[in-house]
């Protein structure tokens, strides 16, 4: 189990750090769009859409990285006072009851949506827009898979805590 947790964590960590490089590109794209539109009166539809694609990629595929680092919203009225075992029970139940079913729902409900976009190689409806809408829609099932994979690592990590063979929290 420890090896599985380590492998998934390593993948999520590397992938999350790779996604972080998209943020400066997104900032540069946004600044360029603003300068071109308000400084020179020129619209740049493809660049504006690319910023949206980058934002969607960082948000959707970065969810697993956020989960790995404990950055998701948690109602922490009592949780911080609990022992490691109690936290492991709470996190395990949350993963089984909420996270993994949600990931399954996202995957199932978005699969045909993305497949249909691929079937017609869906493009932007905007003149001068990007011809890759099908790639953007593919982020939905990929997010479900990626987040479920990290959820499995969290579940296994909590199982290790519960059987007193605690896995390292962060394998940077």
Buried (B, 14 or more C-beta within 10 A) or exposed (E): BBEEBBEBBEBBBEBBEEBEEBEEEBEEBBEBBEEBEEEEEEBBBEBBBBBEBBBBBBEBBBBBBBBBBEEEEEEEEEEEEEEEEEBBBBBBEBBEEEBBEBBEEBBEEBEEEBEEBEEEEBEBEEEEBBEBBBBBBBBBBBBBEBBBBBBBBBBBBBBBBBEEEBBEEEBE
